[in-house]
Amino acid sequence: MPYNTTRKTVYKGVDSTIGFEVKNQDRKPVNLLGKTIMVHLMDVRTGNLIVQRRATIGNGADGFCEFTLFSSDIIDVATGIYQLSAVIYDSDGMSRSLFTDHNRSATMEIEILDGAYPKYHHRHHRHHHHRHLHIHLRVPHISTKHYS
């Protein structure tokens, strides 16, 4: 089941965990055991890759994985709109882009805003803020063609 295409917002100074539900064309969870999900955050204005990181897969059978965008990842990037994409790698090395909606869009918009929390720190205690977002992704149907 794809998520709606509304833009997701992350804030500087906050670690944001983005949860992905990976489902097939029949809206059933994809078993992620033996698979790797790589998540990319890209600056659409410059084409620069901001972050590329492997998502953390829990039990795998439920199709759920998480990607954490740490505050240190985006401390030096300008506020604005960025693109998030994810690629699934099977154990045999085959890769496929994950789609974010029924229109087979392979990217979604992430808006980075200045921090929503004060930047003060007590001498002996560091304030740590964390935010959770949830996203649905779909694995494209792959058809195999044999040529003689």
Secondary structure as UniProt FT lines:
FT   STRAND          8..11
FT   TURN            12..13
FT   STRAND          15..23
FT   TURN            25..26
FT   TURN            33..34
FT   STRAND          36..43
FT   TURN            44..46
FT   STRAND          49..54
FT   STRAND          56..57
FT   TURN            61..62
FT   STRAND          64..69
FT   HELIX           71..73
FT   TURN            75..76
FT   STRAND          80..89
FT   TURN            91..92
FT   STRAND          95..97
FT   TURN            102..103
FT   STRAND          107..113
FT   TURN            123..124
FT   STRAND          130..138
//
